[in-house]
Amino acid sequence: MQIRTRVRIVAFIGGCLFFSPVSAEEAVSVKVNTASAEEIATALVGVGLTKAQAIVEYREANGAFQDLYELENVKGIGTRTIDRNESRIRVK
C-alpha cells in the first residue's frame, strides 16, 4: 500500500473518531433525587439553572421522584425535555 493511501486512511479514521456523535456529554447522568440544581443544570440538555432549581424545589416539597415522567409535574419540564434526557436522568 502506498504511503499516500495510508495517510488518507489514517486521516479518514481520525476524522471519523473526532466527529463521532458519541461524546463524553452523553455518558453523563444525574440522580435527580439527590443532585443539586447546579448538577442537574450541567447534566441535562435544555435545562438551565432556573428549571433545575424548580426540580429541586418540587422534590423538596413532594418527596423523591418515583418515575422519570413525574418530572412533567415540574413547571417548565415537559415530555420533550424528558425524552431528550432520558438516558441522563436517574430516579433510583
N, C-alpha and C positions, 0 to 999 in steps of 0.2 A: 504494500500500500504506500502511496506517495505521501510525503511529508505534508503537502498542502491538504490532501484529503483528511489526514489525521487531525490536522489543526482545525479544519472545518467541523469535523465530527465532535471534537472536544469543545469547540466554541458553541456548537448547537446544543450539546448536552448541558453545558454550563448555563446557557441561556434558558433552557427549559427548567432547570432547577431554580434559577434565580426568579423567574417569572411564574413559578408554580403557584396555583391558587391556595395551596396549603401553606399556612403561616403559623407562627407561634401564637398569634392572637386567637386562632380558632381553638387552640388547646386550652385556653383559659376557661375556668369555670368558677362559679361563685355560689356559695351556700347562702341563699337569701334569708335563711332563718337565723344566721349568726353574723353575717357580714355587716360592716359599716356602710354608710351611704357612699363614702369615697371608694370603697372596694367594689360596690355594686356599679357605680358610675364608670369605673375603669374597665370592668369586665364585660358589661353589656353594651351592645351596639344600639344606638338610638336612645340611650338612657343617660341623661345628664345628671348633674348633682341634685337638681330640684326634684326630678322624678324619683331618683334613688332615695332621697330624704323622705318622700311620700311613701315609698315601700317600707322604710324603717318605721315610720310613724304608724302605718297600718299594722305592721307586725307587732309593735308595742301595744297598740290598742286592742287588737283582736287575737293575739297569740300567733304561734308558728303557722306558716303556710303548710297545708296538708297536701296540696296538689298544685302542680305547675300553673294551671289555668285559674287558680284562686287569685293570682296576681291581677286578673282583669278587674277585680274589685277596687284596685288602687287607681285613683284619678290620674289619667294620663297614660295608663298602661293598657293597651288593647291586645287583641288577638294577634295582630300583625307583629307587634313588638315581641310578644312571647314566641311566636313561630320563628322569627329571625334569630332568637337567642336560645332556642330550645336545648341545644347541645351545651350551652354555657350555664344554664340555670339548674341548680341543685336544691331540692327542698328537704331531702333526708340527710 
